[in-house]
Every structure is written in C-alpha cells, then in structure tokens.
Amino acid sequence: MRRSLTPLVLMSLLTCALAPWALAQEGVPQPQGLVPEQMWYAPTAADWAKPVQIRWQRTWADAVRLSQQTKKPILVCVNMDGEIASEHYAGVRYRDPEIAKLYEPYVCVMASVYRHNPRDYDDQGRRIPCPRLGCVTCGEHIAMEPIVYEKFLDGKRISPRHIMVELDGTEVYDVFYTWDTDSVWKTLKDGIKNRKIQAPPIVKGDRSLRERIASPDSEDREAVEKEFAAADPALRQRMLDLGLEAGADVPLELLRQAAYGLDPDLAKKARSGMQQTKDPLAVELIADTLRGPLSQDERTGLVNALDGFSDVSTHARTLATAHKGLDSSKSAIDGKKWQSVLVGPAYTGATPIDRAAQASKRDVALAKNPENPEARLDVAETSLLQALETRPSAGRGSVRLAQQQRKLLLDDCQRHLDRADAAGAAGWRPTALRAVLLAQQGRHRQAHELAATTMPQLPPDAPGRLAKELLTLFAHGRQFAIQKAVREKQKWPSEWMTDVHTAYSLLLQHPLGTDANVADHYDFLNFFRSPDTEVVLERGIKRFPASAALHERLRSQLLRKGGVKLLEAEYARMLAAQDAPAVTPWFAGYASLVAAEQHRRRQQPDNAVTSYRTALAHFAAYKAGTQSTDAAHYEAMAHGGLARLALQTGDLDLTFSELQRVFEICPTAAAATDGLSITAMQTAEMLRGRAIDEQNQDLLERLAEALKKLPPEAFVLPEYEQRSRGRGR
C-alpha cells in the first residue's frame, strides 16, 4: 500500500508513488498472477452512489466513552484519497452491508486528512456528511488523523490501516501492507473471537430523553439532532436544558442547532453552553459565533472559552489573541486623533501637487543652504514621491524607460537621505522616508521594522502620500509578523491585531487609500472570523463601487452565508438603492451568472435558466445606462450556458439559437471555459454530433455556416484539452 498524504509531512509526497515492488521491501510477498487493479478494483459511479454502511464516531472522546460504556474495542481506520486500496475500501467495501457487519462489534473511528466537502455545515447549521466516508463531516475525520497518529501510528502514515484498541488503550493488532482484503476481514473476525471480553448485547429500549441526549454514540446523536430540528419550542428548550446538564460533555451539535435557530433566548443559552464545553471541535463553532452581533459580556466569555483550548489547539489560541486585539483600543496608532484629522475640512494631504515644480523649488532652496538637513530631506522626499508616481507612458520602450527613471529617483532619494542623516536630521521624517524607500528597493523586512518604530511618531497631518505609504507598510509589517507567529505556532501580542485593524481602518478613510487596502483588511479580518468583516466590505464597496476584487469577496461572503438565493437578493437590493452607482448592474449580472452555474452544479436546470436570463437583463441595463460594451464577454457566456442547458433537454434549435448569440456578441468567448470548465465551442461540437445522429441536414448546414464566420481565436482549445493532447511534451 502507500503511505498517507498529510500537509505537514513532505515525505508523504514521495510515498504516493510507491509501486508494488516497494511493498516487497516491507517483506510482504505479492500474490502470484494478480496486479493491484485486480486485487483492489476501482469503484464505479454506481458504487460511489451507495451509502456508507459503517457507523463512525465523531470524536476520539466520544469513541472512548462509548467503548467504556459498551465494552466494545475501538477500531481505528485510516484512509487516503487516490491510493488504490483506499479507494477500494471507501468506494466498495465500506458501502457493502455484509462487510459492515464485520465492523459492528467495534467502536469505529475514521482518520483521513483530505477534505471532500468545502463546508461541514450549511447556512442553517445543519451537518453536511462527508460524501466519501459517510456519517462524519470532513472536519471530524480530518481532526481524527493527528490524534490517532500521535497515539497509534508509530510515526508511519500508512493507508489503508486497521488498528484494534482495547478498553485500556492497548493495541491488539495493527493490520496494513496486506495484498488482499480477506486477510483484513479474518483479522477483524479473530480480534473479536479471541477477545477475553465479550461485549454484552446492546439493548437500547425505552431510554429517557436525558439518556439519549447524554449518549456519545453518533447514531444517538444523529437521532437527537433530528428530533430537535422537528420539535416545538417547548421541547427544544427542554432538550437544550438536558444537554447543558452534561457540563463539559454538552452535545456540540445541539448547541449549534440552537445557536443557528430563530429563537433568540435559545441561541443565547446555546452561547452560554459553548463556554462550558471541553470538546476541541467547539473551537470552530465559537469562532463562527464570534462573527455575529453579541453583547460584550458574551463576546468576552466566548473569547475566554477559546483561551481554554489554547493548550490543545494553537488555532484556538490564535483566535483568542486576535479577538482580544479587536476588542482593544491599545494601539501604536492614535486612531481617534488620526481620524479627526483625516475627516477634517483642513486636511489637504491628498491635494494634487505639481511634483516637477515642487522639485525645482526645493532644489533651489537646497542650493542656497546645502548644510540644512531639512532642506536635504525636502529634496529626498520629493524624489521619493516622484518615483512612487512614475508611470509608463504610451509607446514602445516606455516600461523600461519608466523603470530607469524610477531607479534614478530612488537613488537620488537615498543620496540625499544619507546626507541629511550626516547633517543631523532628526524626528520622524528621515525614518519615515527611509522606511518607504527600503520598501521600494525590495527590502521589505527592514522597511516593516522601521515603519513599526516610526508610525507612533508620525503626525496625522503628514504629507498625504507619505502618510498613506507608511500606514500601509505598518499594517503589512504587523500582518506578516502575525502570520509568521501563527505559522510557527508562537504566541504574539494582541496589540498587533489592534494595530492592523486601526491602520487599515484609517486607510479606508484616507483620500489616497485604495481598494487593495480594503481587500487586505477584509481578508485579514475574515481569517480571524471578525464581526467587522461585513462592515469593512460594505464601506469598501461604497467607496470603490467598481472594484472587482471587493465584489469577488462579497459574492463569496454571500454564498457562504445564504447560498445563491442570498447572492441574487443582495444584488437586487443594491440595484434598488436610489444612489446605486452606474456600474452596479454589471456586478449584479455577474452575480446572477455565478448563481446560474451553481444551479447547474446542483442539477437545477430551471433555476439556472432563470438566473442566466436575470444576468442578461442586468447586463442590458448596464449597457443602456453607460453605453459601454465591456459586459459583452459575459453576455456571451450567459448565452453559452443557456445553449448547454437547451442541449441537455434535446432542444437543438434553441441550442443553435443561443450559440448564435454567443458568436454575434463576442466570438472569442466561444473558446472561454465557464465555471463548469465547459466552452460554447464544445457545446457546438456536441450539437453537431446530435444533428448527425438525427440526420438534421438543415441544422448541420446552419451550424457550419455560423462556424465559418468565426475568428481563429474562437477555436482555441481549453488549457486542459491542450495538455491532454500533448502540448508541452
């Protein structure tokens, strides 16, 4: 077999390529006349469609509790995506009811480091079981892997693997590197047959609600969760109260359902329960809860709960530190003072300046007093700002010329800064200028360090471009320092988080702030599940309504929160606003295009058609309002999607009609892949095949005539087809 891939072990990348001869190195003879493909045949689509029959436990703690209660041993199973035997187990054996009976005498847990669903829960907090492994979520089988690795795998990540663990935690057997499944089944049977402890039969009977809620068995947990979802308010209240009686063992999914529900009192009680649980999987639930509006007492309590997991989870410690920083006002920057200056009528830091005239004036002043450090700093500053503002002009060689000019200006800044330092320059200006200069020279670490020491001294009324650049450097420096600490699993001061948040917040207000600053701010806050992410994004889009980067983040946020329904509804709301910018219909059209593709993935063709038609209406409104044609490509993509849907229904005439619209609106879009990696030209090829099958000569002629008029760019193959046909070999 092959060793399992994990994100932390580089050697595992090599083990994925282990051939049968490698197993011989382990001393395991290969059966004669068999190849791996015969021993562990690949599951078919029909196999994968069958449900997993094995009942996995959700956490190691649950498995241990259940093992002690039932006297059953624990069976640790390890699985790896892409490994031939693991594929066979996951797609065939685990879905076989007869094979599943062999696992019933055990308390089973599954460890696999791969994610098969993007989310473990939907927007209503409902579990999304792993499609590959069954009743556990991807997060649960991923969390299981490091636990069993530490306890039982002896430093070897091997898959597939079956380990029997007794009630006292000792290993009875560890079966891997086997050439057949029969030997595994025999081991499973013998492990129970030869066991001294014979588990008594489980008779669940008429257990009380309290007993069922307290049960660690995933089957009981699932039944309780379904009962809670269907219960009336009074029963839900009672069930949650009974769950809270378990203290540290309160059922996590019960808390999640209550927290995501519509009853505010129940949600509040659930948040209180999050503060008492000792289940490490609660970290993600607490983090998601911290995104929403909470009282300060609740927020503090949940952050402290995260702190309680710090010894077992660096992620929890990181989140706790970040939220402490977000709740604090202790920063190296006086945010209130800066804000009062930035929004004040007297602030002129962003007023356009004739740099050439300024440079000439300052050169004259320096010539009159060459030993004056302030005059020297003036010249250095102007050279630096001229370099920042240098852009290539139109024409051949303009990029290289701009680069040369920029280098000369930076060198000039360096020279004058050095002379100013030698003349005794003091205060914030020399260090601020040098920090920005270092960044422009690519010496980012030194620039960040200098920005960190300079920023507290920088006056809010500093020249606009210089202040903006230093704020950005300071934010990036703190951000990278946090990322380094997180990556190395080191502690870091919460004030750093406050610094980043304050700096980016000021950049959002600064006249020279950019949408890139807002995107960086959003990404950073979103990583730490900050409740301010939505506010930052809303304000950013209001200031930069044409920012593709910000709208991309908005679409992702809306899809995560409420799926395609919320995505289209929010853009409809934005369009309805009286002050809606002229560019809003363009982004609304693109949002509906994304929604249509989501519907196609979910096999919802009628909804997909509706969303495509909505997208086309938005693009038409944008074109009418702006007289712009820059939505043509995506109009064509919408028609391409409609063509594909029409082909799937067998309406060949409609398919051709929609393809014609693609060719007319934007011919080159015929070669562009949509979100499902399909091109309009591929649809045209399929249409031609259908027409041949149906002997529809008229359609064949019309299609041939339409294709004849297209430019060569329309026939370019998608990248993946180019690779498959040998390009680059």
WOPE-V654293 format. One record per residue. N is the residue number from 1. SS is DSSP state (~ for helix, > for strand, _ for the rest). OMEGA is omega in degrees with one decimal (NA if undefined). NEAR is the number of other C-alpha atoms within 8 Angstrom. Layout:
N,SS,OMEGA,NEAR + N,SS,OMEGA,NEAR
This chain:
1,_,-178.0,14 + 2,>,179.1,10 + 3,>,-172.8,11 + 4,_,177.5,12 + 5,_,173.0,12 + 6,_,-178.8,8 + 7,_,-170.7,5 + 8,_,-174.7,4 + 9,_,-176.7,8 + 10,_,-178.8,8 + 11,_,-178.7,6 + 12,~,176.7,12 + 13,~,178.8,9 + 14,~,-175.9,8 + 15,~,178.0,11 + 16,_,-177.0,11 + 17,_,-179.8,7 + 18,_,177.7,11 + 19,_,-179.8,6 + 20,~,179.7,9 + 21,~,179.8,7 + 22,~,179.3,8 + 23,~,177.3,13 + 24,~,176.7,10 + 25,_,178.3,7 + 26,_,178.4,6 + 27,_,-179.1,6 + 28,_,-178.9,10 + 29,_,177.0,6 + 30,_,176.6,8 + 31,_,-179.3,6 + 32,_,173.4,4 + 33,_,-179.2,4 + 34,_,171.6,8 + 35,_,-177.9,6 + 36,~,-178.8,10 + 37,~,176.6,8 + 38,~,-179.2,7 + 39,~,-178.4,9 + 40,_,-174.9,10 + 41,_,-175.1,9 + 42,_,176.6,9 + 43,_,176.4,11 + 44,_,175.8,7 + 45,~,177.5,6 + 46,~,177.1,7 + 47,~,-178.6,10 + 48,~,-179.7,11 + 49,~,179.5,6 + 50,_,-179.9,7 + 51,_,173.0,7 + 52,_,-174.1,11 + 53,_,-175.5,10 + 54,_,-179.9,11 + 55,_,177.0,8 + 56,>,172.5,12 + 57,_,-169.3,14 + 58,_,-178.2,11 + 59,_,176.4,9 + 60,~,179.0,10 + 61,~,176.7,6 + 62,~,-178.4,11 + 63,~,179.8,16 + 64,~,179.0,10 + 65,~,-178.8,9 + 66,~,177.6,14 + 67,~,179.2,13 + 68,~,-178.9,9 + 69,~,-173.5,6 + 70,~,-175.5,9 + 71,_,174.9,12 + 72,_,173.5,14 + 73,_,176.0,12 + 74,>,173.7,15 + 75,>,177.9,13 + 76,>,178.2,14 + 77,>,-179.8,12 + 78,>,-177.9,13 + 79,_,-176.7,13 + 80,_,177.3,14 + 81,_,173.4,7 + 82,_,178.3,6 + 83,_,-165.9,11 + 84,~,-179.3,12 + 85,~,177.4,10 + 86,~,176.8,13 + 87,~,179.9,14 + 88,~,178.7,13 + 89,~,-175.3,10 + 90,~,-174.1,12 + 91,~,-176.0,14 + 92,_,-169.3,12 + 93,~,-179.3,10 + 94,~,-178.9,13 + 95,~,-179.2,15 + 96,_,-178.1,10 + 97,~,-179.7,8 + 98,~,178.0,6 + 99,~,-179.3,10 + 100,~,179.4,13 + 101,~,178.4,8 + 102,~,-178.8,10 + 103,~,-175.6,12 + 104,_,178.9,8 + 105,_,-177.4,10 + 106,_,164.5,9 + 107,>,-168.4,15 + 108,>,172.2,14 + 109,>,-179.0,15 + 110,>,177.1,13 + 111,>,177.3,14 + 112,_,-173.9,11 + 113,_,-175.4,11 + 114,_,175.8,8 + 115,_,-176.7,8 + 116,_,172.5,8 + 117,_,177.1,9 + 118,_,-178.5,5 + 119,_,175.4,6 + 120,_,-177.6,11 + 121,>,176.8,9 + 122,_,-175.2,9 + 123,_,175.9,9 + 124,_,177.7,8 + 125,_,179.9,9 + 126,_,-178.7,8 + 127,>,173.2,8 + 128,_,-177.2,10 + 129,_,177.2,10 + 130,>,-178.4,12 + 131,_,-178.7,7 + 132,_,-168.8,9 + 133,_,170.2,8 + 134,>,-162.3,13 + 135,_,175.6,9 + 136,_,172.4,12 + 137,_,177.0,12 + 138,~,179.0,13 + 139,~,-178.5,8 + 140,~,180.0,11 + 141,~,174.0,14 + 142,~,179.3,13 + 143,~,-179.2,10 + 144,~,-171.8,14 + 145,~,179.9,13 + 146,~,178.7,8 + 147,~,-178.5,9 + 148,~,175.7,11 + 149,~,-179.4,12 + 150,~,-173.0,9 + 151,~,-164.3,7 + 152,~,-169.0,8 + 153,_,174.8,9 + 154,_,177.9,7 + 155,_,-178.9,6 + 156,_,175.7,7 + 157,_,-175.1,10 + 158,>,-178.9,11 + 159,>,-5.2,14 + 160,_,-174.9,13 + 161,>,178.2,12 + 162,>,-177.1,12 + 163,>,176.0,13 + 164,>,-177.9,13 + 165,>,-179.1,14 + 166,_,-176.7,11 + 167,_,-179.9,12 + 168,_,177.1,5 + 169,_,179.6,6 + 170,_,178.0,7 + 171,>,176.3,10 + 172,>,174.6,9 + 173,>,178.7,9 + 174,>,-172.2,9 + 175,>,176.9,10 + 176,_,-177.1,10 + 177,_,176.0,7 + 178,_,-177.2,10 + 179,_,179.1,8 + 180,_,178.5,8 + 181,_,-177.5,7 + 182,~,179.0,6 + 183,~,176.3,8 + 184,~,179.9,10 + 185,~,178.6,9 + 186,~,178.5,8 + 187,~,178.7,9 + 188,~,-179.8,10 + 189,~,-177.3,9 + 190,~,179.7,9 + 191,~,178.6,11 + 192,~,-176.8,9 + 193,~,-176.3,6 + 194,_,-177.4,6 + 195,_,178.7,8 + 196,_,179.7,4 + 197,_,174.6,5 + 198,_,-176.0,8 + 199,_,177.8,8 + 200,_,178.1,6 + 201,_,-178.9,4 + 202,_,176.6,5 + 203,_,-176.3,4 + 204,_,174.1,5 + 205,_,-179.0,4 + 206,_,178.5,4 + 207,_,178.4,7 + 208,_,177.6,6 + 209,~,178.5,7 + 210,~,-178.8,9 + 211,~,-179.3,8 + 212,~,179.0,11 + 213,~,-178.2,13 + 214,~,-176.2,11 + 215,_,176.6,9 + 216,_,-177.2,10 + 217,_,-178.0,10 + 218,~,177.0,10 + 219,~,176.6,7 + 220,~,179.3,11 + 221,~,-179.7,13 + 222,~,-179.8,8 + 223,~,178.6,8 + 224,~,-179.6,10 + 225,~,176.6,11 + 226,~,178.7,8 + 227,~,179.0,8 + 228,~,-178.6,11 + 229,~,-177.2,7 + 230,~,-172.5,6 + 231,_,172.2,9 + 232,_,-176.6,6 + 233,~,-177.9,6 + 234,~,-179.7,7 + 235,~,177.1,9 + 236,~,178.3,10 + 237,~,-179.2,9 + 238,~,-179.0,8 + 239,~,179.0,12 + 240,~,177.7,12 + 241,~,178.4,8 + 242,~,177.0,10 + 243,~,-179.4,14 + 244,~,177.0,9 + 245,_,-179.8,7 + 246,_,178.1,9 + 247,~,-177.9,10 + 248,~,-179.3,8 + 249,~,179.2,9 + 250,_,-179.3,14 + 251,_,-174.0,10 + 252,~,-176.9,10 + 253,~,175.0,7 + 254,~,176.0,11 + 255,~,-178.3,14 + 256,~,-180.0,11 + 257,~,178.8,13 + 258,~,-178.5,12 + 259,~,-179.2,11 + 260,~,-177.2,9 + 261,_,-175.6,10 + 262,_,-179.8,5 + 263,_,-176.6,7 + 264,~,179.3,7 + 265,~,178.3,6 + 266,~,179.0,11 + 267,~,179.4,13 + 268,~,178.5,9 + 269,~,177.7,8 + 270,~,179.0,13 + 271,~,174.6,13 + 272,~,178.4,9 + 273,~,178.0,12 + 274,~,-178.4,13 + 275,_,-178.6,10 + 276,_,-178.3,10 + 277,_,176.9,12 + 278,_,179.5,8 + 279,_,-179.7,8 + 280,_,178.0,8 + 281,_,177.1,7 + 282,~,-177.4,11 + 283,~,-178.8,10 + 284,~,177.9,7 + 285,~,178.5,9 + 286,~,-179.9,11 + 287,~,178.1,11 + 288,~,179.4,9 + 289,~,179.9,8 + 290,_,175.9,13 + 291,_,-171.5,10 + 292,_,178.1,7 + 293,_,-178.3,6 + 294,_,170.4,7 + 295,_,-178.6,6 + 296,~,178.7,6 + 297,~,178.8,6 + 298,~,-179.0,10 + 299,~,179.4,10 + 300,~,179.6,8 + 301,~,-179.6,9 + 302,~,176.6,13 + 303,~,176.6,12 + 304,~,176.7,10 + 305,~,175.0,11 + 306,~,177.9,14 + 307,~,-179.3,10 + 308,~,178.0,7 + 309,_,-173.5,13 + 310,_,-178.4,11 + 311,_,-177.5,7 + 312,_,-175.9,6 + 313,_,175.2,9 + 314,~,176.8,10 + 315,~,178.0,7 + 316,~,179.6,12 + 317,~,178.8,13 + 318,~,179.9,10 + 319,~,179.8,12 + 320,~,179.0,12 + 321,~,-178.8,11 + 322,~,-177.7,11 + 323,~,173.2,12 + 324,~,177.5,10 + 325,~,179.3,13 + 326,~,-179.7,11 + 327,_,-176.0,7 + 328,_,175.0,8 + 329,_,-178.8,7 + 330,_,-175.4,6 + 331,_,174.7,11 + 332,_,179.6,7 + 333,_,173.3,9 + 334,_,-173.4,8 + 335,~,-178.9,10 + 336,~,179.9,6 + 337,~,178.3,8 + 338,~,-178.2,10 + 339,~,-179.1,10 + 340,~,178.7,8 + 341,~,-176.0,11 + 342,~,-177.7,11 + 343,_,-178.3,8 + 344,_,-177.6,7 + 345,_,-175.9,4 + 346,_,-175.8,5 + 347,_,-177.9,10 + 348,_,-175.4,6 + 349,_,-178.4,9 + 350,_,180.0,10 + 351,_,179.6,6 + 352,_,-177.4,4 + 353,_,174.1,5 + 354,_,-174.0,6 + 355,~,-179.6,8 + 356,~,179.0,6 + 357,~,178.2,7 + 358,~,179.9,10 + 359,~,180.0,11 + 360,~,180.0,8 + 361,~,-178.2,8 + 362,~,175.3,11 + 363,~,178.2,9 + 364,~,-179.8,8 + 365,~,179.2,9 + 366,~,179.7,12 + 367,~,179.0,7 + 368,~,-176.6,6 + 369,_,-172.6,8 + 370,_,180.0,8 + 371,_,-179.1,6 + 372,_,-176.7,10 + 373,~,-179.8,12 + 374,~,176.8,8 + 375,~,178.3,12 + 376,~,178.5,15 + 377,~,177.9,14 + 378,~,-179.7,9 + 379,~,178.5,14 + 380,~,-179.4,15 + 381,~,-179.0,10 + 382,~,178.1,12 + 383,~,-180.0,13 + 384,~,-178.2,13 + 385,~,174.5,10 + 386,~,178.5,11 + 387,~,179.5,12 + 388,~,-174.5,7 + 389,_,179.1,6 + 390,_,179.7,9 + 391,_,177.0,6 + 392,_,174.5,8 + 393,_,176.5,7 + 394,_,176.4,5 + 395,_,-178.1,5 + 396,_,177.9,5 + 397,_,-175.6,6 + 398,~,-179.7,10 + 399,~,-180.0,10 + 400,~,178.8,7 + 401,~,178.8,9 + 402,~,178.0,12 + 403,~,178.4,8 + 404,~,178.9,8 + 405,~,-179.2,10 + 406,~,179.7,12 + 407,~,178.8,9 + 408,~,179.6,8 + 409,~,178.3,12 + 410,~,176.4,12 + 411,~,178.3,8 + 412,~,177.0,10 + 413,~,179.8,15 + 414,~,-177.0,11 + 415,~,-178.8,9 + 416,~,175.7,12 + 417,~,179.4,13 + 418,~,178.8,8 + 419,~,178.8,10 + 420,~,177.3,15 + 421,~,179.3,11 + 422,~,179.9,7 + 423,_,176.3,9 + 424,_,178.3,7 + 425,_,-177.6,11 + 426,_,178.3,7 + 427,_,-173.5,6 + 428,~,-171.7,9 + 429,~,-177.9,8 + 430,~,-179.7,13 + 431,~,177.6,11 + 432,~,179.1,15 + 433,~,-178.5,12 + 434,~,178.0,12 + 435,~,179.7,14 + 436,~,178.4,13 + 437,~,179.2,13 + 438,~,178.9,12 + 439,~,179.3,12 + 440,~,176.9,7 + 441,_,179.1,6 + 442,_,-179.2,6 + 443,_,-168.8,9 + 444,~,-179.3,8 + 445,~,177.9,7 + 446,~,179.0,10 + 447,~,179.8,15 + 448,~,179.1,14 + 449,~,-179.5,9 + 450,~,177.5,12 + 451,~,-179.7,15 + 452,~,179.8,11 + 453,~,-175.9,8 + 454,~,-171.8,11 + 455,~,179.8,13 + 456,~,-178.5,9 + 457,~,-173.2,7 + 458,_,177.5,10 + 459,_,-178.5,5 + 460,_,-179.9,9 + 461,_,175.8,9 + 462,_,179.9,9 + 463,_,-169.7,8 + 464,~,-176.6,13 + 465,~,179.0,10 + 466,~,179.0,12 + 467,~,-179.6,11 + 468,~,-179.3,12 + 469,~,-179.5,9 + 470,~,174.7,13 + 471,~,179.3,12 + 472,~,178.4,12 + 473,~,179.6,13 + 474,~,179.1,14 + 475,~,-180.0,13 + 476,~,-179.4,10 + 477,~,177.7,13 + 478,~,-179.3,14 + 479,~,179.5,12 + 480,~,178.0,8 + 481,~,177.0,8 + 482,~,-179.9,11 + 483,~,178.5,8 + 484,~,179.0,8 + 485,~,178.8,11 + 486,~,-179.1,11 + 487,~,-178.5,7 + 488,_,177.7,6 + 489,_,178.9,7 + 490,_,174.4,7 + 491,_,178.3,7 + 492,_,-175.8,8 + 493,_,-179.2,7 + 494,_,179.3,11 + 495,~,177.8,10 + 496,~,179.0,13 + 497,~,177.5,14 + 498,~,179.6,15 + 499,~,-179.0,13 + 500,~,-177.8,13 + 501,~,-179.4,11 + 502,~,-177.8,11 + 503,~,179.9,14 + 504,~,178.0,14 + 505,~,177.6,9 + 506,~,177.9,11 + 507,~,176.4,16 + 508,~,179.8,11 + 509,~,-176.4,10 + 510,_,-178.8,9 + 511,_,-178.8,7 + 512,_,175.7,9 + 513,_,-175.0,10 + 514,_,175.7,8 + 515,~,175.5,11 + 516,~,175.2,7 + 517,~,179.5,12 + 518,~,179.8,15 + 519,~,177.6,12 + 520,~,179.3,8 + 521,~,-179.2,12 + 522,~,-178.1,11 + 523,~,-178.5,8 + 524,~,179.1,9 + 525,~,-178.2,11 + 526,~,178.2,9 + 527,~,-178.0,7 + 528,_,176.4,10 + 529,_,-179.0,11 + 530,_,176.1,12 + 531,_,-177.2,9 + 532,_,-175.5,8 + 533,~,-177.5,11 + 534,~,179.7,7 + 535,~,179.7,7 + 536,~,-178.2,11 + 537,~,179.2,13 + 538,~,179.2,8 + 539,~,179.8,8 + 540,~,179.7,13 + 541,~,176.8,12 + 542,~,179.9,7 + 543,~,-178.2,6 + 544,_,-173.2,8 + 545,_,-178.3,10 + 546,_,-177.4,7 + 547,_,178.0,9 + 548,~,-179.1,6 + 549,~,-178.5,9 + 550,~,177.5,13 + 551,~,175.5,10 + 552,~,178.8,8 + 553,~,177.4,9 + 554,~,179.0,9 + 555,~,179.2,10 + 556,~,179.7,8 + 557,~,-178.5,8 + 558,~,178.5,12 + 559,~,179.4,11 + 560,~,-175.7,8 + 561,~,-171.9,8 + 562,~,177.3,10 + 563,~,-174.3,10 + 564,~,179.6,10 + 565,~,179.2,7 + 566,~,179.9,11 + 567,~,-177.7,15 + 568,~,179.5,12 + 569,~,-178.9,8 + 570,~,177.9,8 + 571,~,173.8,11 + 572,~,177.2,9 + 573,~,179.6,8 + 574,~,178.8,9 + 575,~,-177.1,10 + 576,~,-179.2,7 + 577,_,-177.4,7 + 578,_,-177.3,4 + 579,_,-178.5,4 + 580,_,178.6,9 + 581,_,-177.2,6 + 582,_,-177.4,8 + 583,_,-175.7,9 + 584,~,178.6,13 + 585,~,178.6,12 + 586,~,-178.5,11 + 587,~,174.3,10 + 588,~,176.9,14 + 589,~,179.6,14 + 590,~,177.5,10 + 591,~,178.2,13 + 592,~,175.3,14 + 593,~,176.7,12 + 594,~,179.2,9 + 595,~,179.6,13 + 596,~,-179.8,14 + 597,~,175.0,11 + 598,~,177.7,10 + 599,~,179.0,12 + 600,~,178.1,10 + 601,~,-177.0,8 + 602,_,179.0,6 + 603,_,177.7,6 + 604,_,-172.2,9 + 605,~,-179.2,9 + 606,~,177.4,6 + 607,~,179.0,9 + 608,~,178.0,14 + 609,~,179.4,11 + 610,~,-178.6,9 + 611,~,176.5,12 + 612,~,179.3,15 + 613,~,176.7,9 + 614,~,178.2,10 + 615,~,-180.0,16 + 616,~,177.7,11 + 617,~,178.5,9 + 618,~,179.0,12 + 619,~,177.8,13 + 620,~,178.5,8 + 621,~,177.8,9 + 622,~,-179.9,15 + 623,~,-180.0,11 + 624,~,-176.9,8 + 625,~,-174.3,7 + 626,~,-174.1,7 + 627,_,-179.5,7 + 628,_,178.4,8 + 629,_,-174.6,6 + 630,_,171.7,5 + 631,_,-172.7,10 + 632,~,-178.9,9 + 633,~,-176.5,10 + 634,~,169.3,8 + 635,~,179.5,13 + 636,~,178.8,15 + 637,~,177.3,14 + 638,~,177.3,13 + 639,~,175.9,13 + 640,~,176.0,14 + 641,~,177.8,11 + 642,~,177.4,12 + 643,~,180.0,16 + 644,~,178.9,11 + 645,~,178.4,11 + 646,~,178.6,12 + 647,~,-179.6,13 + 648,~,178.0,7 + 649,~,179.5,6 + 650,_,179.3,6 + 651,_,-173.4,9 + 652,~,178.9,10 + 653,~,178.0,7 + 654,~,176.8,10 + 655,~,179.9,15 + 656,~,-179.8,12 + 657,~,179.1,9 + 658,~,176.9,12 + 659,~,175.6,13 + 660,~,178.9,9 + 661,~,175.4,10 + 662,~,-176.3,17 + 663,~,-178.5,14 + 664,~,-173.1,7 + 665,~,-178.6,10 + 666,_,-174.2,11 + 667,~,-177.8,11 + 668,~,178.6,10 + 669,~,178.9,13 + 670,~,-179.2,16 + 671,~,-175.8,14 + 672,_,177.2,11 + 673,_,174.9,10 + 674,_,-177.9,9 + 675,_,177.1,7 + 676,_,178.7,7 + 677,_,179.7,6 + 678,_,176.8,10 + 679,_,175.4,13 + 680,~,179.2,18 + 681,~,174.4,10 + 682,~,176.1,8 + 683,~,177.4,12 + 684,~,178.0,11 + 685,~,178.0,8 + 686,~,177.4,8 + 687,~,178.0,12 + 688,~,178.5,10 + 689,~,178.3,8 + 690,~,180.0,8 + 691,~,176.7,13 + 692,~,179.7,10 + 693,~,-177.5,7 + 694,_,-180.0,6 + 695,_,179.9,6 + 696,_,-174.7,9 + 697,~,-180.0,8 + 698,~,179.5,6 + 699,~,178.6,9 + 700,~,-179.7,11 + 701,~,179.3,8 + 702,~,-180.0,8 + 703,~,179.2,11 + 704,~,179.2,8 + 705,~,179.9,8 + 706,~,-179.3,10 + 707,~,-178.2,7 + 708,~,-174.9,6 + 709,_,-174.0,6 + 710,_,176.5,9 + 711,_,-179.8,8 + 712,~,-178.4,6 + 713,~,-179.0,7 + 714,~,-175.7,12 + 715,~,178.7,9 + 716,_,-178.4,7 + 717,_,172.3,7 + 718,_,-177.2,10 + 719,~,-176.6,6 + 720,~,176.8,6 + 721,~,177.4,8 + 722,~,179.0,10 + 723,~,-177.1,9 + 724,~,-179.7,7 + 725,_,170.1,6 + 726,_,180.0,7 + 727,_,176.2,7 + 728,_,179.0,4 + 729,_,NA,3
